[in-house]
Amino acid sequence: MKIELVELIEVRLPLVRPFRTSCGIDTERRTLLLHVVTDAAEGWAEFGGDPEPMYSAEFAAGAERVLADHLVPRVTALDRPTAARIAGAMAPVKGNPMAKALLETAILDAECRAHAMPLATYLGAVRDRVAAGVSVGITDTIADLLETVSGYLEQGYVRIKLKIEPGWDLEPVRAVRREFGDGTALQVDANTAYSLTDAEHLRRLDDFGLVQIEQPLAEDDLRGHAELAKLLRTPLCLDESIHSARDAATAIALGACRIVNIKPSRVGGYLEARRIHDICVAQGIPVWCGGMLETGIGRAQNLALAALPGFVLPNDISASSRYYAEDLTEAFRLDGGSLSVPDGPGSGVTVLPAVLDRYAVTTRKLYPL
């Protein structure tokens, strides 16, 4: 392929309800879309970060700068770039996996479309439907939480994940378990809110039969997670700690986790996500695909990844209506506790121009200048 156009589009979509975690409260999805046009097809990708560096060290303005000044010039200088080749061109730029993922994914989407190949096929998918879990943010009261969880269970979600933080952990988990019974698949996500000194407190979560406790400690504290894992019956899952296949291999070797959450944007793209999947499968570690409040663009691509054989746990890939009254693509709908994996070329979805126009804030051409 020959790249003819690269443009960055900032969008702001209101959420149907505020989403609160230990990192903060979101009332809208404010992110970046990358649109790449080649001589054979076009591709789209969605930035996984936020406007501020609260969840991740990366943030939207920084990603825009590194894309414009460093990544796009290096990639467009290649002769006939492909998704598999551009990693080498981007490698001299240290860090910035979310920005790199954005560019790689848009090119990969265009490449698959040019060959009329679904992204799921390219990645090695083995199923056409993916089990859907839902992430439930921190609420004002236990009553609000129970009402919210009840609604999601009625919609058919097969797993509930509760966001927790110090002061909002044992009681909400106890209330949900008591209200909905032991048959409800339940897990919690701390988003790095605790330290190893909280080990005795976290051990009390063992009483609730959780599927996993996700990322209780700081992302750079693999040793702490390994020590905590020795004290808990509940499996630990790592999310923010895993930035690469090397990180996954190290965490597994240290005994820091028994489950891995793979977020493609966090690890630099879908090709690295597939490498992490392969390492985990070889080590007998189950994986699942996490979410970053994606619109239909990122949601479709995550479904393609979650159709790989090692994704044996329900994923944080929910219906469009979980977050948006109106999506940038045709809405994804829950059916029997799962979502269909798109089978069209590339990501298999089409960006709706009229909807994009409503929510686009700015558009910046990165190539050609």
Buried (B, 14 or more C-beta within 10 A) or exposed (E): BEBBEBBBBBBEBBBEEEBBBBBEEBEBBBBBBBBBBBEEBBBBBBBBBBBEEBBBEBBBEBBBEBBBEBBBBBBBEBEEBEBEEBBEBBEEBEEBBBBBBBBBBBBBBBBBBBBEBBBBBBBBBEBBBBBBBBBBBBBEEBEEBBEBBEEBBEBBBBBBBBBBBEEBBBEBBBBBBEBBEEEBBBBBBBBBBBBBEBBEEBBEBEEBBBBBBBBBBBBEBBEBBBBBBEEBEBBBBBBBBBBBBEBBBBBBEBBBBBBBBBBBBBBBBBBBBBBBBBBBBEEEBBBBBBBBBBBBBBBBBBBBBBBBEBBEBBBBBBBBBBBBEBBBBBBBEBEEBBBBBBEBBBBBBBBBEEBBEEBBEEEEEBBEE
